[in-house]
């Protein structure tokens, strides 16, 4: 395989991983690759507004700052997200504090200068697109759904549903858990699978609540019927993002899924059913403001949680998967950070290995990421198992174990918040056969 530097790069998916990858590749490769062109293809016709609010850890904020995105978020004013010093945990049963996941050290300072932040996904996407608009060698194309692909010695080709195609030196699949690049091209036997858990999400105006809010910025309220996240998602504390994390059967998914084209009566019935689902699970909580949120007329939206089990193929010869397309797992505090880690690390390796075959680039990247992702997947599954329906005694045990878990893992979490993908040591490319022969020749001449 040739070692021509990739000049024409195609990224599939305009989510966090895809846009971060485009920005990072532009930063790393532009000094070395003349006429670099990065094209991002998104299957939707417009930017998706789904997904609710996401948590940005100190790691995620640090990486967004390095990509120039954090400044864009800050310029958006109150909508740019709520600062989060900690996610406070409470018992829905008793209302007592269980502990917290802290994004500050014992002196109240952020790790490496960064704390946490809760922001609406659409706002983060807009901030990222603002950076793309200022980057000359990145083009974003909407309405392009991948339906297949093929590789040749000198290029990879993607086929789109509208009958068009595109070719590139390198294709990067960042198109999420249901990745078409994965299922139609790279690893066709590895579909996403439903975890048995779902989010029920709503956004609630804070001034509609008469009860005092029991958390400073963000909370996770534990019940034996799942967990209820409640967090401010703007700097003025005007909006509260609420998300119930619950066990939900495959049959229930088909009954409660809102889809385009449904008549008004069907949509109304589904919204009422989801509202009752949340009330049945959390309506007896002893936390007044959570009880008010649940008994409000908020529209709860259903978001099933899918995963892609570890061990599958991540790459071919000119195609690689990053982010959820490669390793989707139930969301944790670090979910956005994993996508940003992938983008930055892969871009750095591609720049370091820019004169090497892409297969060596891919091997070097996997050597850095596989073990980390496998460990994260196991931890994520272990954490999410706590959101399955439980009996009364098991629910009490869940609260006690969570408190113990938070304390025993505090040091490890603090170490994790210090991670910086731009400073991680990279593997060194192996010397080429020609260079080895030359070194051998020089040694013999010296002797």
VMD Tcl script that draws the C-alpha trace (Angstrom):
set ca {
  {0.00 0.00 0.00}
  {1.30 3.50 -0.86}
  {2.38 6.01 1.76}
  {0.92 9.15 0.15}
  {-0.23 11.61 2.79}
  {-4.04 11.79 2.93}
  {-5.06 15.08 1.29}
  {-8.74 14.32 0.75}
  {-10.39 13.14 3.98}
  {-14.08 12.30 4.34}
  {-15.78 12.18 7.75}
  {-19.25 10.68 8.07}
  {-21.35 12.21 10.85}
  {-21.61 15.81 12.10}
  {-21.98 14.98 15.79}
  {-19.45 15.72 18.53}
  {-16.95 13.10 17.33}
  {-17.19 14.03 13.66}
  {-16.88 17.80 14.02}
  {-14.15 17.49 16.67}
  {-12.25 15.15 14.36}
  {-12.52 17.61 11.45}
  {-11.26 20.53 13.55}
  {-8.45 18.50 15.11}
  {-7.32 17.05 11.76}
  {-7.21 20.53 10.28}
  {-5.05 21.79 13.17}
  {-2.65 18.84 13.07}
  {-2.30 18.26 9.30}
  {-2.56 21.70 7.69}
  {1.12 22.58 8.42}
  {2.27 19.38 6.68}
  {-0.29 18.60 3.96}
  {-0.73 21.17 1.15}
  {-4.27 21.47 -0.25}
  {-5.77 19.44 2.60}
  {-9.53 19.04 2.18}
  {-11.80 17.64 4.90}
  {-15.44 16.95 3.97}
  {-18.02 16.11 6.64}
  {-21.16 14.31 5.42}
  {-24.28 14.32 7.64}
  {-27.33 12.16 6.89}
  {-29.86 14.68 8.30}
  {-30.96 17.67 6.21}
  {-30.41 20.02 9.15}
  {-28.54 19.94 12.44}
  {-30.29 17.53 14.81}
  {-31.93 19.10 17.87}
  {-32.40 15.80 19.75}
  {-30.34 14.57 22.67}
  {-31.18 16.90 25.54}
  {-28.34 18.18 27.74}
  {-24.94 16.58 28.16}
  {-22.36 16.79 30.92}
  {-18.89 18.07 30.05}
  {-16.22 16.87 32.46}
  {-12.96 18.77 33.08}
  {-11.38 16.56 30.41}
  {-14.06 17.39 27.84}
  {-13.84 21.12 28.60}
  {-10.05 21.05 28.31}
  {-10.26 19.38 24.90}
  {-12.97 21.75 23.69}
  {-10.77 24.66 24.75}
  {-7.88 23.23 22.73}
  {-10.16 22.99 19.68}
  {-11.38 26.58 20.09}
  {-14.95 25.48 20.90}
  {-15.07 26.51 24.57}
  {-14.59 30.18 23.67}
  {-17.57 29.88 21.32}
  {-19.69 28.40 24.11}
  {-18.69 31.21 26.46}
  {-19.65 33.81 23.82}
  {-23.18 32.39 23.74}
  {-23.92 33.86 27.16}
  {-26.35 32.11 29.50}
  {-27.18 29.44 26.89}
  {-23.53 28.36 26.86}
  {-24.16 25.98 29.75}
  {-24.25 25.85 33.54}
  {-21.01 25.48 35.51}
  {-21.01 22.27 37.53}
  {-18.76 21.89 40.56}
  {-20.24 18.48 41.37}
  {-23.05 16.08 40.57}
  {-24.75 15.61 43.94}
  {-26.38 12.24 44.65}
  {-29.54 11.87 46.73}
  {-31.90 9.12 47.81}
  {-35.38 9.50 46.29}
  {-36.71 7.41 49.17}
  {-35.36 9.44 52.08}
  {-34.10 12.63 50.42}
  {-30.74 12.27 52.17}
  {-27.45 13.10 50.50}
  {-25.47 10.04 49.36}
  {-22.32 11.77 48.15}
  {-21.09 13.56 45.05}
  {-19.02 13.24 41.89}
  {-16.73 16.24 42.23}
  {-15.26 18.27 39.39}
  {-13.18 20.39 41.77}
  {-10.30 19.53 44.06}
  {-10.27 19.93 47.86}
  {-9.50 23.63 47.40}
  {-12.54 24.17 45.20}
  {-10.46 24.62 42.05}
  {-11.00 22.89 38.73}
  {-8.64 20.22 37.44}
  {-6.12 21.86 35.14}
  {-8.28 24.97 35.28}
  {-11.55 23.28 34.27}
  {-14.62 22.17 36.20}
  {-17.76 20.55 34.77}
  {-20.50 22.05 32.60}
  {-24.04 21.00 31.65}
  {-25.10 22.25 28.21}
  {-27.80 21.46 25.69}
  {-26.40 19.28 22.92}
  {-27.74 21.57 20.19}
  {-25.91 24.54 21.73}
  {-22.62 22.61 21.81}
  {-23.17 21.59 18.17}
  {-23.72 25.21 17.16}
  {-20.53 26.28 18.95}
  {-18.58 23.57 17.12}
  {-20.05 24.61 13.76}
  {-18.98 28.20 14.42}
  {-15.39 26.96 14.58}
  {-15.89 24.95 11.38}
  {-17.17 28.08 9.60}
  {-13.84 29.79 10.31}
  {-11.78 26.81 9.09}
  {-11.12 27.10 5.36}
  {-10.35 23.46 4.57}
  {-13.48 21.93 6.19}
  {-16.72 21.54 4.21}
  {-20.01 20.34 5.76}
  {-22.60 18.63 3.54}
  {-26.08 17.74 4.85}
  {-28.62 15.21 3.54}
  {-26.13 12.45 2.68}
  {-27.04 9.02 4.04}
  {-24.40 6.31 3.54}
  {-25.74 3.04 2.10}
  {-22.48 1.26 1.29}
  {-18.82 1.56 0.42}
  {-15.82 -0.13 -1.14}
  {-12.03 0.15 -1.05}
  {-9.46 0.31 -3.81}
  {-5.68 0.48 -3.64}
  {-5.61 4.27 -3.86}
  {-8.97 5.35 -2.42}
  {-12.14 4.48 -0.53}
  {-15.58 5.13 -2.03}
  {-18.83 5.83 -0.20}
  {-22.26 5.41 -1.79}
  {-25.17 7.61 -0.70}
  {-28.89 6.95 -0.72}
  {-29.50 9.73 -3.26}
  {-27.46 7.83 -5.86}
  {-24.30 9.93 -5.55}
  {-20.90 8.81 -4.28}
  {-17.67 10.30 -3.02}
  {-14.10 9.03 -2.87}
  {-11.29 9.87 -0.46}
  {-7.79 8.95 0.59}
  {-9.19 8.32 4.08}
  {-12.74 7.78 5.37}
  {-13.56 8.24 9.07}
  {-16.89 6.92 10.37}
  {-18.16 9.14 13.21}
  {-21.84 8.45 12.58}
  {-22.84 7.20 16.01}
  {-24.15 4.02 17.58}
  {-26.21 3.08 14.52}
  {-23.26 3.83 12.21}
  {-23.90 3.10 8.55}
  {-20.15 3.10 7.93}
  {-19.86 0.25 10.43}
  {-22.93 -1.78 9.44}
  {-22.72 -1.17 5.69}
  {-18.96 -1.25 5.25}
  {-16.47 -1.95 8.04}
  {-18.15 -4.56 10.26}
  {-21.51 -5.57 8.81}
  {-22.14 -8.25 11.44}
  {-21.94 -5.86 14.38}
  {-25.22 -3.95 14.77}
  {-26.01 -1.88 17.82}
  {-28.01 -3.63 20.52}
  {-30.58 -2.24 22.93}
  {-29.37 -2.26 26.54}
  {-32.82 -2.64 28.09}
  {-32.51 0.87 29.57}
  {-33.82 4.19 28.30}
  {-33.85 7.91 29.03}
  {-37.13 9.74 29.55}
  {-36.16 13.41 29.15}
  {-37.81 16.79 29.62}
  {-36.80 20.42 30.04}
  {-38.61 22.34 32.79}
  {-38.72 26.08 33.49}
  {-37.26 26.58 36.97}
  {-39.66 29.43 37.82}
  {-42.62 27.04 37.51}
  {-41.46 25.21 40.66}
  {-42.68 26.41 44.06}
  {-40.47 24.00 46.04}
  {-36.82 24.87 46.72}
  {-34.31 23.12 44.48}
  {-32.25 20.71 46.59}
  {-29.05 20.81 44.52}
  {-26.55 23.54 43.66}
  {-26.14 22.86 39.93}
  {-26.63 19.16 39.13}
  {-28.07 16.09 40.85}
  {-28.64 12.37 40.41}
  {-31.52 11.06 42.51}
  {-31.47 7.31 43.10}
  {-34.53 5.08 43.29}
  {-35.11 1.34 43.16}
  {-36.98 2.04 39.89}
  {-34.06 3.79 38.20}
  {-32.45 7.20 38.66}
  {-33.59 10.76 37.99}
  {-31.05 13.31 36.77}
  {-31.99 16.94 37.43}
  {-29.58 19.69 36.43}
  {-29.51 23.31 35.42}
  {-28.41 23.63 31.81}
  {-27.96 27.41 31.51}
  {-25.94 29.97 33.46}
  {-28.98 31.88 34.68}
  {-30.48 28.71 36.22}
  {-33.68 29.32 34.25}
  {-34.00 25.79 32.83}
  {-33.72 22.38 34.47}
  {-32.94 19.36 32.36}
  {-34.54 16.23 33.81}
  {-33.81 12.69 32.65}
  {-35.20 9.50 34.13}
  {-32.89 6.52 33.56}
  {-35.15 3.46 33.65}
  {-35.49 -0.15 32.65}
  {-37.73 -0.29 29.58}
  {-38.73 -3.37 27.61}
  {-38.37 -3.71 23.85}
  {-42.15 -4.04 23.65}
  {-42.62 -0.75 25.51}
  {-40.23 0.95 23.09}
  {-42.45 0.05 20.15}
  {-45.56 1.29 22.00}
  {-44.14 4.61 23.15}
  {-41.99 5.73 20.24}
  {-42.93 9.09 18.73}
  {-42.44 9.11 14.97}
  {-42.93 11.53 12.10}
  {-46.29 11.16 10.41}
  {-48.20 10.01 13.50}
  {-51.59 11.65 13.95}
  {-52.13 14.11 16.82}
  {-54.22 11.67 18.87}
  {-51.49 9.01 18.77}
  {-48.79 11.49 19.75}
  {-50.95 12.82 22.61}
  {-51.61 9.29 23.88}
  {-47.89 8.46 23.85}
  {-46.94 11.69 25.67}
  {-49.55 11.01 28.36}
  {-48.34 7.41 28.73}
  {-44.71 8.53 29.16}
  {-45.76 11.11 31.75}
  {-47.57 8.40 33.69}
  {-44.54 6.10 33.38}
  {-42.34 8.70 35.09}
  {-44.95 9.35 37.79}
  {-45.34 5.65 38.54}
  {-41.58 5.28 39.08}
  {-40.68 8.50 40.90}
  {-43.96 10.09 42.02}
  {-43.57 9.00 45.67}
  {-40.14 10.56 46.10}
  {-39.62 12.50 49.32}
  {-37.79 15.28 47.43}
  {-40.38 18.05 46.87}
  {-38.94 19.67 43.73}
  {-38.47 16.30 41.99}
  {-42.08 15.47 42.85}
  {-43.19 18.78 41.31}
  {-41.23 18.14 38.11}
  {-42.79 14.70 37.77}
  {-46.33 15.96 38.40}
  {-45.96 18.85 35.94}
  {-47.34 18.76 32.40}
  {-43.83 18.51 30.92}
  {-43.49 16.51 27.71}
  {-41.18 13.56 28.32}
  {-39.31 12.20 25.30}
  {-38.11 8.61 25.07}
  {-34.49 7.90 24.09}
  {-33.48 4.20 24.10}
  {-29.88 3.49 25.09}
  {-27.95 1.30 22.66}
  {-24.44 -0.11 22.81}
  {-21.82 -1.66 20.52}
  {-20.04 -4.50 22.27}
  {-16.23 -4.40 22.41}
  {-14.06 -6.63 20.26}
  {-15.34 -5.69 16.82}
  {-13.45 -4.37 13.81}
  {-12.60 -0.67 13.88}
  {-10.89 -0.29 10.53}
  {-10.14 -1.56 7.04}
  {-7.25 -0.28 4.89}
  {-8.52 3.26 4.30}
  {-11.52 3.44 6.64}
  {-11.65 3.79 10.42}
  {-14.44 4.18 13.02}
  {-14.21 6.69 15.88}
  {-16.50 7.56 18.78}
  {-19.80 5.73 19.25}
  {-19.53 4.24 15.75}
  {-16.69 2.09 17.09}
  {-17.49 1.65 20.78}
  {-20.86 3.04 21.90}
  {-21.51 2.34 25.56}
  {-24.17 3.45 28.05}
  {-23.42 7.13 28.82}
  {-21.22 8.04 31.78}
  {-19.82 11.34 33.01}
  {-17.02 10.96 30.46}
  {-19.14 10.16 27.36}
  {-18.42 13.39 25.48}
  {-14.79 13.22 26.58}
  {-14.34 9.78 24.96}
  {-15.40 11.16 21.57}
  {-13.05 14.13 21.95}
  {-10.22 11.84 23.10}
  {-10.68 9.73 19.97}
  {-10.63 12.74 17.66}
  {-7.56 14.36 19.16}
  {-5.51 11.19 19.57}
  {-6.25 9.94 16.07}
  {-5.37 13.33 14.56}
  {-2.08 13.46 16.42}
  {-1.15 9.94 15.36}
  {-2.06 10.63 11.72}
  {0.18 13.71 11.78}
  {3.03 11.76 13.43}
  {2.66 8.86 10.95}
  {1.90 11.06 7.95}
  {4.53 9.33 5.80}
  {3.48 5.82 6.84}
  {0.77 3.55 5.39}
  {-2.66 4.14 6.89}
  {-2.71 0.59 8.23}
  {0.20 1.54 10.53}
  {-1.67 4.67 11.62}
  {-4.69 2.54 12.50}
  {-2.57 -0.02 14.37}
  {-0.91 2.71 16.44}
  {-4.28 4.26 17.28}
  {-5.82 0.95 18.34}
  {-2.80 0.17 20.51}
  {-3.59 3.32 22.50}
  {-7.38 3.05 22.67}
  {-8.51 -0.60 22.82}
  {-7.66 -1.32 26.46}
  {-8.99 2.05 27.64}
  {-12.30 1.55 25.83}
  {-12.70 -2.06 26.99}
  {-12.21 -0.98 30.61}
  {-14.61 1.94 30.21}
  {-17.26 -0.34 28.71}
  {-17.12 -2.71 31.69}
  {-17.35 0.17 34.17}
  {-20.23 1.71 32.26}
  {-22.21 -1.53 32.18}
  {-21.60 -2.05 35.90}
  {-22.88 1.42 36.69}
  {-25.95 1.16 34.46}
  {-27.00 -2.16 35.96}
  {-27.90 -0.11 39.06}
  {-30.75 1.50 37.11}
  {-32.68 -1.74 36.60}
  {-35.85 -2.27 38.63}
  {-35.12 -3.59 42.11}
  {-36.92 -4.83 45.19}
  {-37.11 -2.75 48.37}
  {-34.12 -4.38 50.09}
  {-31.99 -4.32 46.95}
  {-32.85 -0.62 46.52}
  {-31.56 0.16 50.02}
  {-28.39 -1.78 49.25}
  {-27.98 0.21 46.02}
  {-27.91 3.47 48.02}
  {-25.40 2.13 50.52}
  {-23.13 0.67 47.81}
  {-23.21 3.89 45.80}
  {-21.98 5.89 48.77}
  {-19.15 3.41 49.29}
  {-18.32 3.38 45.56}
  {-18.04 7.17 45.40}
  {-15.62 7.30 48.30}
  {-13.44 4.40 47.13}
  {-13.12 5.74 43.58}
  {-12.53 9.42 44.40}
  {-8.77 9.32 43.82}
  {-9.15 7.50 40.49}
  {-11.75 10.03 39.30}
  {-9.53 12.97 40.21}
  {-6.65 11.41 38.29}
  {-8.95 10.90 35.30}
  {-9.96 14.59 35.27}
  {-6.31 15.52 34.68}
  {-6.05 13.59 31.39}
  {-4.95 15.61 28.35}
  {-5.06 13.89 24.94}
  {-2.72 16.51 23.47}
  {0.04 15.48 25.87}
  {-0.37 11.69 25.82}
  {2.80 9.93 24.64}
  {2.38 8.47 21.14}
  {4.01 5.32 19.76}
  {6.94 6.01 17.45}
  {6.68 4.87 13.82}
  {8.87 1.87 13.03}
  {11.82 2.75 10.78}
  {11.27 1.92 7.12}
  {13.19 -0.94 5.48}
  {15.21 1.58 3.47}
  {16.21 3.44 6.63}
  {17.16 0.20 8.39}
  {19.32 -0.80 5.40}
  {20.97 2.64 5.35}
  {21.74 2.51 9.08}
  {23.21 -0.98 8.65}
  {25.36 0.23 5.78}
  {26.63 3.20 7.79}
  {27.46 1.01 10.78}
  {29.46 -1.36 8.55}
  {31.35 1.56 6.98}
  {32.15 2.91 10.46}
  {33.50 -0.46 11.57}
}
mol new
graphics top color blue
foreach p $ca { graphics top sphere $p radius 0.5 }
foreach p [lrange $ca 0 end-1] q [lrange $ca 1 end] { graphics top cylinder $p $q radius 0.2 }
display resetview
